[in-house]
Amino acid sequence: MRIICDFKCANEHIHESWVDSEVRTEQCPECELIATRIISGTSFVLEGTSGDFPGAAMKWDRRHGVK
């Protein structure tokens, strides 16, 4: 299975690449050193309309004039 992963080399260059899931290293495209796979940060948003996150829900209510 191919997945997208972040890789980082000793020179701190970070790049993304589509690789097979078992791949742990590859060559850095900038400096050609060996880059190792790193854990990527995730991207998420806590929506404030469901009430699952009370602080976010209250902020949404204040912003939209809900009483």
PyMOL Python script that loads the backbone (N, CA, C, O; Angstrom):
from pymol import cmd

cmd.read_pdbstr("""\
ATOM      1  N   MET A   1       0.847  -1.183   0.000  1.00  0.00           N
ATOM      2  CA  MET A   1       0.000   0.000   0.000  1.00  0.00           C
ATOM      3  C   MET A   1       0.891   1.244   0.000  1.00  0.00           C
ATOM      4  O   MET A   1       1.872   1.310   0.741  1.00  0.00           O
ATOM      5  N   ARG A   2       0.554   2.205  -0.813  1.00  0.00           N
ATOM      6  CA  ARG A   2       1.316   3.453  -0.865  1.00  0.00           C
ATOM      7  C   ARG A   2       0.634   4.505   0.001  1.00  0.00           C
ATOM      8  O   ARG A   2      -0.589   4.642  -0.008  1.00  0.00           O
ATOM      9  N   ILE A   3       1.456   5.248   0.754  1.00  0.00           N
ATOM     10  CA  ILE A   3       0.962   6.304   1.636  1.00  0.00           C
ATOM     11  C   ILE A   3       1.832   7.538   1.451  1.00  0.00           C
ATOM     12  O   ILE A   3       2.939   7.448   0.920  1.00  0.00           O
ATOM     13  N   ILE A   4       1.339   8.677   1.884  1.00  0.00           N
ATOM     14  CA  ILE A   4       2.149   9.891   1.830  1.00  0.00           C
ATOM     15  C   ILE A   4       2.797  10.089   3.193  1.00  0.00           C
ATOM     16  O   ILE A   4       2.124  10.017   4.221  1.00  0.00           O
ATOM     17  N   CYS A   5       4.109  10.339   3.200  1.00  0.00           N
ATOM     18  CA  CYS A   5       4.866  10.486   4.446  1.00  0.00           C
ATOM     19  C   CYS A   5       5.773  11.699   4.359  1.00  0.00           C
ATOM     20  O   CYS A   5       6.140  12.143   3.271  1.00  0.00           O
ATOM     21  N   ASP A   6       6.130  12.229   5.530  1.00  0.00           N
ATOM     22  CA  ASP A   6       7.132  13.282   5.621  1.00  0.00           C
ATOM     23  C   ASP A   6       8.473  12.652   5.934  1.00  0.00           C
ATOM     24  O   ASP A   6       8.560  11.688   6.695  1.00  0.00           O
ATOM     25  N   PHE A   7       9.508  13.201   5.343  1.00  0.00           N
ATOM     26  CA  PHE A   7      10.876  12.748   5.572  1.00  0.00           C
ATOM     27  C   PHE A   7      11.726  13.953   5.946  1.00  0.00           C
ATOM     28  O   PHE A   7      11.495  15.061   5.462  1.00  0.00           O
ATOM     29  N   LYS A   8      12.730  13.725   6.828  1.00  0.00           N
ATOM     30  CA  LYS A   8      13.618  14.800   7.272  1.00  0.00           C
ATOM     31  C   LYS A   8      15.058  14.304   7.245  1.00  0.00           C
ATOM     32  O   LYS A   8      15.352  13.204   7.713  1.00  0.00           O
ATOM     33  N   CYS A   9      15.963  15.131   6.688  1.00  0.00           N
ATOM     34  CA  CYS A   9      17.378  14.750   6.610  1.00  0.00           C
ATOM     35  C   CYS A   9      18.163  15.445   7.720  1.00  0.00           C
ATOM     36  O   CYS A   9      17.596  16.220   8.491  1.00  0.00           O
ATOM     37  N   ALA A  10      19.455  15.174   7.804  1.00  0.00           N
ATOM     38  CA  ALA A  10      20.320  15.767   8.829  1.00  0.00           C
ATOM     39  C   ALA A  10      20.453  17.280   8.667  1.00  0.00           C
ATOM     40  O   ALA A  10      20.785  17.974   9.629  1.00  0.00           O
ATOM     41  N   ASN A  11      20.202  17.795   7.480  1.00  0.00           N
ATOM     42  CA  ASN A  11      20.253  19.242   7.237  1.00  0.00           C
ATOM     43  C   ASN A  11      18.909  19.918   7.511  1.00  0.00           C
ATOM     44  O   ASN A  11      18.717  21.080   7.155  1.00  0.00           O
ATOM     45  N   GLU A  12      17.982  19.199   8.139  1.00  0.00           N
ATOM     46  CA  GLU A  12      16.658  19.725   8.528  1.00  0.00           C
ATOM     47  C   GLU A  12      15.728  19.997   7.344  1.00  0.00           C
ATOM     48  O   GLU A  12      14.726  20.691   7.516  1.00  0.00           O
ATOM     49  N   HIS A  13      16.019  19.484   6.170  1.00  0.00           N
ATOM     50  CA  HIS A  13      15.091  19.609   5.039  1.00  0.00           C
ATOM     51  C   HIS A  13      13.947  18.623   5.262  1.00  0.00           C
ATOM     52  O   HIS A  13      14.177  17.467   5.615  1.00  0.00           O
ATOM     53  N   ILE A  14      12.731  19.077   5.059  1.00  0.00           N
ATOM     54  CA  ILE A  14      11.553  18.218   5.196  1.00  0.00           C
ATOM     55  C   ILE A  14      10.828  18.179   3.858  1.00  0.00           C
ATOM     56  O   ILE A  14      10.617  19.212   3.222  1.00  0.00           O
ATOM     57  N   HIS A  15      10.454  16.983   3.442  1.00  0.00           N
ATOM     58  CA  HIS A  15       9.698  16.844   2.194  1.00  0.00           C
ATOM     59  C   HIS A  15       8.686  15.706   2.342  1.00  0.00           C
ATOM     60  O   HIS A  15       8.832  14.820   3.184  1.00  0.00           O
ATOM     61  N   GLU A  16       7.664  15.762   1.502  1.00  0.00           N
ATOM     62  CA  GLU A  16       6.646  14.712   1.456  1.00  0.00           C
ATOM     63  C   GLU A  16       6.905  13.812   0.269  1.00  0.00           C
ATOM     64  O   GLU A  16       7.457  14.233  -0.748  1.00  0.00           O
ATOM     65  N   SER A  17       6.496  12.564   0.419  1.00  0.00           N
ATOM     66  CA  SER A  17       6.690  11.629  -0.680  1.00  0.00           C
ATOM     67  C   SER A  17       5.673  10.496  -0.573  1.00  0.00           C
ATOM     68  O   SER A  17       5.342  10.051   0.526  1.00  0.00           O
ATOM     69  N   TRP A  18       5.176  10.028  -1.732  1.00  0.00           N
ATOM     70  CA  TRP A  18       4.332   8.840  -1.780  1.00  0.00           C
ATOM     71  C   TRP A  18       5.260   7.634  -1.765  1.00  0.00           C
ATOM     72  O   TRP A  18       6.094   7.487  -2.659  1.00  0.00           O
ATOM     73  N   VAL A  19       5.127   6.771  -0.768  1.00  0.00           N
ATOM     74  CA  VAL A  19       6.009   5.609  -0.641  1.00  0.00           C
ATOM     75  C   VAL A  19       5.202   4.390  -0.218  1.00  0.00           C
ATOM     76  O   VAL A  19       4.060   4.513   0.225  1.00  0.00           O
ATOM     77  N   ASP A  20       5.799   3.223  -0.357  1.00  0.00           N
ATOM     78  CA  ASP A  20       5.201   2.017   0.203  1.00  0.00           C
ATOM     79  C   ASP A  20       5.241   2.133   1.718  1.00  0.00           C
ATOM     80  O   ASP A  20       6.158   2.746   2.265  1.00  0.00           O
ATOM     81  N   SER A  21       4.275   1.562   2.398  1.00  0.00           N
ATOM     82  CA  SER A  21       4.140   1.743   3.840  1.00  0.00           C
ATOM     83  C   SER A  21       5.341   1.256   4.642  1.00  0.00           C
ATOM     84  O   SER A  21       5.557   1.731   5.757  1.00  0.00           O
ATOM     85  N   GLU A  22       6.124   0.328   4.114  1.00  0.00           N
ATOM     86  CA  GLU A  22       7.274  -0.181   4.862  1.00  0.00           C
ATOM     87  C   GLU A  22       8.547   0.657   4.675  1.00  0.00           C
ATOM     88  O   GLU A  22       9.543   0.401   5.351  1.00  0.00           O
ATOM     89  N   VAL A  23       8.539   1.641   3.783  1.00  0.00           N
ATOM     90  CA  VAL A  23       9.717   2.481   3.541  1.00  0.00           C
ATOM     91  C   VAL A  23       9.957   3.397   4.742  1.00  0.00           C
ATOM     92  O   VAL A  23       9.037   4.070   5.209  1.00  0.00           O
ATOM     93  N   ARG A  24      11.203   3.421   5.242  1.00  0.00           N
ATOM     94  CA  ARG A  24      11.563   4.243   6.402  1.00  0.00           C
ATOM     95  C   ARG A  24      12.570   5.341   6.059  1.00  0.00           C
ATOM     96  O   ARG A  24      12.666   6.328   6.789  1.00  0.00           O
ATOM     97  N   THR A  25      13.319   5.194   4.968  1.00  0.00           N
ATOM     98  CA  THR A  25      14.296   6.202   4.558  1.00  0.00           C
ATOM     99  C   THR A  25      14.236   6.388   3.045  1.00  0.00           C
ATOM    100  O   THR A  25      13.805   5.504   2.305  1.00  0.00           O
ATOM    101  N   GLU A  26      14.682   7.566   2.608  1.00  0.00           N
ATOM    102  CA  GLU A  26      14.871   7.842   1.192  1.00  0.00           C
ATOM    103  C   GLU A  26      15.819   9.017   1.045  1.00  0.00           C
ATOM    104  O   GLU A  26      16.158   9.672   2.031  1.00  0.00           O
ATOM    105  N   GLN A  27      16.240   9.281  -0.151  1.00  0.00           N
ATOM    106  CA  GLN A  27      17.207  10.343  -0.399  1.00  0.00           C
ATOM    107  C   GLN A  27      16.516  11.700  -0.398  1.00  0.00           C
ATOM    108  O   GLN A  27      15.451  11.866  -0.993  1.00  0.00           O
ATOM    109  N   CYS A  28      17.135  12.678   0.281  1.00  0.00           N
ATOM    110  CA  CYS A  28      16.608  14.042   0.306  1.00  0.00           C
ATOM    111  C   CYS A  28      16.747  14.667  -1.077  1.00  0.00           C
ATOM    112  O   CYS A  28      17.833  14.614  -1.655  1.00  0.00           O
ATOM    113  N   PRO A  29      15.693  15.255  -1.625  1.00  0.00           N
ATOM    114  CA  PRO A  29      15.781  15.843  -2.960  1.00  0.00           C
ATOM    115  C   PRO A  29      16.608  17.132  -3.005  1.00  0.00           C
ATOM    116  O   PRO A  29      17.036  17.551  -4.080  1.00  0.00           O
ATOM    117  N   GLU A  30      16.839  17.771  -1.836  1.00  0.00           N
ATOM    118  CA  GLU A  30      17.602  19.026  -1.818  1.00  0.00           C
ATOM    119  C   GLU A  30      19.102  18.815  -1.682  1.00  0.00           C
ATOM    120  O   GLU A  30      19.883  19.439  -2.401  1.00  0.00           O
ATOM    121  N   CYS A  31      19.515  17.935  -0.761  1.00  0.00           N
ATOM    122  CA  CYS A  31      20.947  17.780  -0.485  1.00  0.00           C
ATOM    123  C   CYS A  31      21.466  16.362  -0.726  1.00  0.00           C
ATOM    124  O   CYS A  31      22.667  16.110  -0.626  1.00  0.00           O
ATOM    125  N   GLU A  32      20.567  15.448  -1.041  1.00  0.00           N
ATOM    126  CA  GLU A  32      20.893  14.057  -1.356  1.00  0.00           C
ATOM    127  C   GLU A  32      21.383  13.232  -0.163  1.00  0.00           C
ATOM    128  O   GLU A  32      21.885  12.125  -0.359  1.00  0.00           O
ATOM    129  N   LEU A  33      21.252  13.744   1.072  1.00  0.00           N
ATOM    130  CA  LEU A  33      21.530  12.933   2.254  1.00  0.00           C
ATOM    131  C   LEU A  33      20.373  11.965   2.476  1.00  0.00           C
ATOM    132  O   LEU A  33      19.318  12.106   1.857  1.00  0.00           O
ATOM    133  N   ILE A  34      20.562  10.994   3.348  1.00  0.00           N
ATOM    134  CA  ILE A  34      19.489  10.068   3.694  1.00  0.00           C
ATOM    135  C   ILE A  34      18.488  10.792   4.602  1.00  0.00           C
ATOM    136  O   ILE A  34      18.869  11.382   5.613  1.00  0.00           O
ATOM    137  N   ALA A  35      17.235  10.741   4.235  1.00  0.00           N
ATOM    138  CA  ALA A  35      16.153  11.333   5.025  1.00  0.00           C
ATOM    139  C   ALA A  35      15.356  10.205   5.664  1.00  0.00           C
ATOM    140  O   ALA A  35      15.069   9.195   5.022  1.00  0.00           O
ATOM    141  N   THR A  36      15.003  10.384   6.923  1.00  0.00           N
ATOM    142  CA  THR A  36      14.222   9.369   7.627  1.00  0.00           C
ATOM    143  C   THR A  36      12.785   9.836   7.774  1.00  0.00           C
ATOM    144  O   THR A  36      12.497  11.032   7.824  1.00  0.00           O
ATOM    145  N   ARG A  37      11.907   8.877   7.842  1.00  0.00           N
ATOM    146  CA  ARG A  37      10.477   9.169   7.968  1.00  0.00           C
ATOM    147  C   ARG A  37      10.197   9.754   9.341  1.00  0.00           C
ATOM    148  O   ARG A  37      10.717   9.270  10.347  1.00  0.00           O
ATOM    149  N   ILE A  38       9.376  10.793   9.382  1.00  0.00           N
ATOM    150  CA  ILE A  38       9.001  11.427  10.643  1.00  0.00           C
ATOM    151  C   ILE A  38       7.481  11.409  10.785  1.00  0.00           C
ATOM    152  O   ILE A  38       6.755  11.230   9.808  1.00  0.00           O
ATOM    153  N   ILE A  39       7.027  11.595  11.990  1.00  0.00           N
ATOM    154  CA  ILE A  39       5.589  11.675  12.245  1.00  0.00           C
ATOM    155  C   ILE A  39       5.121  13.077  11.887  1.00  0.00           C
ATOM    156  O   ILE A  39       5.673  14.065  12.370  1.00  0.00           O
ATOM    157  N   SER A  40       4.121  13.158  11.056  1.00  0.00           N
ATOM    158  CA  SER A  40       3.577  14.441  10.613  1.00  0.00           C
ATOM    159  C   SER A  40       2.579  14.976  11.622  1.00  0.00           C
ATOM    160  O   SER A  40       1.892  14.216  12.305  1.00  0.00           O
ATOM    161  N   GLY A  41       2.512  16.287  11.702  1.00  0.00           N
ATOM    162  CA  GLY A  41       1.477  16.914  12.506  1.00  0.00           C
ATOM    163  C   GLY A  41       0.137  16.767  11.810  1.00  0.00           C
ATOM    164  O   GLY A  41       0.072  16.753  10.581  1.00  0.00           O
ATOM    165  N   THR A  42      -0.918  16.659  12.577  1.00  0.00           N
ATOM    166  CA  THR A  42      -2.244  16.519  11.979  1.00  0.00           C
ATOM    167  C   THR A  42      -2.925  17.871  11.870  1.00  0.00           C
ATOM    168  O   THR A  42      -2.540  18.832  12.537  1.00  0.00           O
ATOM    169  N   SER A  43      -3.910  17.932  11.046  1.00  0.00           N
ATOM    170  CA  SER A  43      -4.687  19.142  10.850  1.00  0.00           C
ATOM    171  C   SER A  43      -6.140  18.832  11.214  1.00  0.00           C
ATOM    172  O   SER A  43      -6.735  17.910  10.657  1.00  0.00           O
ATOM    173  N   PHE A  44      -6.709  19.598  12.145  1.00  0.00           N
ATOM    174  CA  PHE A  44      -8.097  19.373  12.500  1.00  0.00           C
ATOM    175  C   PHE A  44      -8.716  20.660  13.013  1.00  0.00           C
ATOM    176  O   PHE A  44      -8.008  21.575  13.436  1.00  0.00           O
ATOM    177  N   VAL A  45     -10.022  20.727  12.975  1.00  0.00           N
ATOM    178  CA  VAL A  45     -10.769  21.875  13.453  1.00  0.00           C
ATOM    179  C   VAL A  45     -11.880  21.353  14.353  1.00  0.00           C
ATOM    180  O   VAL A  45     -12.610  20.433  13.982  1.00  0.00           O
ATOM    181  N   LEU A  46     -12.005  21.945  15.537  1.00  0.00           N
ATOM    182  CA  LEU A  46     -13.105  21.579  16.432  1.00  0.00           C
ATOM    183  C   LEU A  46     -14.288  22.474  16.078  1.00  0.00           C
ATOM    184  O   LEU A  46     -14.275  23.675  16.349  1.00  0.00           O
ATOM    185  N   GLU A  47     -15.303  21.880  15.471  1.00  0.00           N
ATOM    186  CA  GLU A  47     -16.460  22.688  15.086  1.00  0.00           C
ATOM    187  C   GLU A  47     -17.278  23.007  16.325  1.00  0.00           C
ATOM    188  O   GLU A  47     -17.384  22.192  17.241  1.00  0.00           O
ATOM    189  N   GLY A  48     -17.850  24.196  16.344  1.00  0.00           N
ATOM    190  CA  GLY A  48     -18.517  24.664  17.548  1.00  0.00           C
ATOM    191  C   GLY A  48     -20.018  24.575  17.544  1.00  0.00           C
ATOM    192  O   GLY A  48     -20.659  25.146  18.426  1.00  0.00           O
ATOM    193  N   THR A  49     -20.607  23.887  16.595  1.00  0.00           N
ATOM    194  CA  THR A  49     -22.062  23.898  16.502  1.00  0.00           C
ATOM    195  C   THR A  49     -22.738  22.702  17.146  1.00  0.00           C
ATOM    196  O   THR A  49     -23.932  22.774  17.438  1.00  0.00           O
ATOM    197  N   SER A  50     -22.028  21.601  17.380  1.00  0.00           N
ATOM    198  CA  SER A  50     -22.674  20.390  17.878  1.00  0.00           C
ATOM    199  C   SER A  50     -22.831  20.373  19.393  1.00  0.00           C
ATOM    200  O   SER A  50     -23.678  19.653  19.921  1.00  0.00           O
ATOM    201  N   GLY A  51     -22.016  21.167  20.101  1.00  0.00           N
ATOM    202  CA  GLY A  51     -22.041  21.126  21.556  1.00  0.00           C
ATOM    203  C   GLY A  51     -21.061  20.122  22.135  1.00  0.00           C
ATOM    204  O   GLY A  51     -20.939  20.016  23.356  1.00  0.00           O
ATOM    205  N   ASP A  52     -20.359  19.383  21.282  1.00  0.00           N
ATOM    206  CA  ASP A  52     -19.369  18.420  21.761  1.00  0.00           C
ATOM    207  C   ASP A  52     -18.188  19.105  22.420  1.00  0.00           C
ATOM    208  O   ASP A  52     -17.523  18.512  23.268  1.00  0.00           O
ATOM    209  N   PHE A  53     -17.920  20.339  22.044  1.00  0.00           N
ATOM    210  CA  PHE A  53     -16.820  21.111  22.594  1.00  0.00           C
ATOM    211  C   PHE A  53     -17.410  22.398  23.155  1.00  0.00           C
ATOM    212  O   PHE A  53     -17.518  23.388  22.432  1.00  0.00           O
ATOM    213  N   PRO A  54     -17.799  22.406  24.447  1.00  0.00           N
ATOM    214  CA  PRO A  54     -18.553  23.532  25.017  1.00  0.00           C
ATOM    215  C   PRO A  54     -17.902  24.889  24.805  1.00  0.00           C
ATOM    216  O   PRO A  54     -18.605  25.851  24.496  1.00  0.00           O
ATOM    217  N   GLY A  55     -16.590  25.004  24.960  1.00  0.00           N
ATOM    218  CA  GLY A  55     -15.920  26.295  24.757  1.00  0.00           C
ATOM    219  C   GLY A  55     -16.071  26.779  23.338  1.00  0.00           C
ATOM    220  O   GLY A  55     -16.344  27.957  23.108  1.00  0.00           O
ATOM    221  N   ALA A  56     -15.898  25.894  22.389  1.00  0.00           N
ATOM    222  CA  ALA A  56     -16.035  26.259  20.977  1.00  0.00           C
ATOM    223  C   ALA A  56     -17.482  26.593  20.659  1.00  0.00           C
ATOM    224  O   ALA A  56     -17.749  27.518  19.891  1.00  0.00           O
ATOM    225  N   ALA A  57     -18.420  25.850  21.241  1.00  0.00           N
ATOM    226  CA  ALA A  57     -19.841  26.109  20.997  1.00  0.00           C
ATOM    227  C   ALA A  57     -20.229  27.481  21.541  1.00  0.00           C
ATOM    228  O   ALA A  57     -20.964  28.222  20.889  1.00  0.00           O
ATOM    229  N   MET A  58     -19.740  27.823  22.733  1.00  0.00           N
ATOM    230  CA  MET A  58     -20.058  29.137  23.313  1.00  0.00           C
ATOM    231  C   MET A  58     -19.444  30.257  22.474  1.00  0.00           C
ATOM    232  O   MET A  58     -20.083  31.288  22.267  1.00  0.00           O
ATOM    233  N   LYS A  59     -18.218  30.070  21.991  1.00  0.00           N
ATOM    234  CA  LYS A  59     -17.583  31.081  21.150  1.00  0.00           C
ATOM    235  C   LYS A  59     -18.363  31.256  19.849  1.00  0.00           C
ATOM    236  O   LYS A  59     -18.557  32.383  19.393  1.00  0.00           O
ATOM    237  N   TRP A  60     -18.811  30.156  19.248  1.00  0.00           N
ATOM    238  CA  TRP A  60     -19.600  30.232  18.023  1.00  0.00           C
ATOM    239  C   TRP A  60     -20.899  30.991  18.285  1.00  0.00           C
ATOM    240  O   TRP A  60     -21.295  31.842  17.488  1.00  0.00           O
ATOM    241  N   ASP A  61     -21.564  30.683  19.404  1.00  0.00           N
ATOM    242  CA  ASP A  61     -22.805  31.372  19.752  1.00  0.00           C
ATOM    243  C   ASP A  61     -22.583  32.878  19.890  1.00  0.00           C
ATOM    244  O   ASP A  61     -23.367  33.670  19.367  1.00  0.00           O
ATOM    245  N   ARG A  62     -21.513  33.278  20.597  1.00  0.00           N
ATOM    246  CA  ARG A  62     -21.220  34.708  20.776  1.00  0.00           C
ATOM    247  C   ARG A  62     -20.953  35.382  19.429  1.00  0.00           C
ATOM    248  O   ARG A  62     -21.441  36.485  19.180  1.00  0.00           O
ATOM    249  N   ARG A  63     -20.190  34.731  18.570  1.00  0.00           N
ATOM    250  CA  ARG A  63     -19.855  35.306  17.270  1.00  0.00           C
ATOM    251  C   ARG A  63     -21.074  35.471  16.385  1.00  0.00           C
ATOM    252  O   ARG A  63     -21.143  36.403  15.584  1.00  0.00           O
ATOM    253  N   HIS A  64     -22.038  34.567  16.523  1.00  0.00           N
ATOM    254  CA  HIS A  64     -23.209  34.591  15.642  1.00  0.00           C
ATOM    255  C   HIS A  64     -24.453  35.174  16.316  1.00  0.00           C
ATOM    256  O   HIS A  64     -25.554  35.092  15.771  1.00  0.00           O
ATOM    257  N   GLY A  65     -24.276  35.754  17.484  1.00  0.00           N
ATOM    258  CA  GLY A  65     -25.368  36.452  18.147  1.00  0.00           C
ATOM    259  C   GLY A  65     -26.467  35.539  18.673  1.00  0.00           C
ATOM    260  O   GLY A  65     -27.604  35.984  18.824  1.00  0.00           O
ATOM    261  N   VAL A  66     -26.164  34.287  18.955  1.00  0.00           N
ATOM    262  CA  VAL A  66     -27.156  33.354  19.488  1.00  0.00           C
ATOM    263  C   VAL A  66     -27.256  33.585  20.986  1.00  0.00           C
ATOM    264  O   VAL A  66     -26.242  33.719  21.671  1.00  0.00           O
ATOM    265  N   LYS A  67     -28.490  33.632  21.496  1.00  0.00           N
ATOM    266  CA  LYS A  67     -28.675  33.846  22.942  1.00  0.00           C
ATOM    267  C   LYS A  67     -29.305  32.662  23.591  1.00  0.00           C
ATOM    268  O   LYS A  67     -29.533  32.669  24.801  1.00  0.00           O
TER     269      LYS A  67
END
""", "prot")
cmd.dss("prot")
cmd.show_as("cartoon", "prot")
cmd.util.cbc("prot")
cmd.orient("prot")
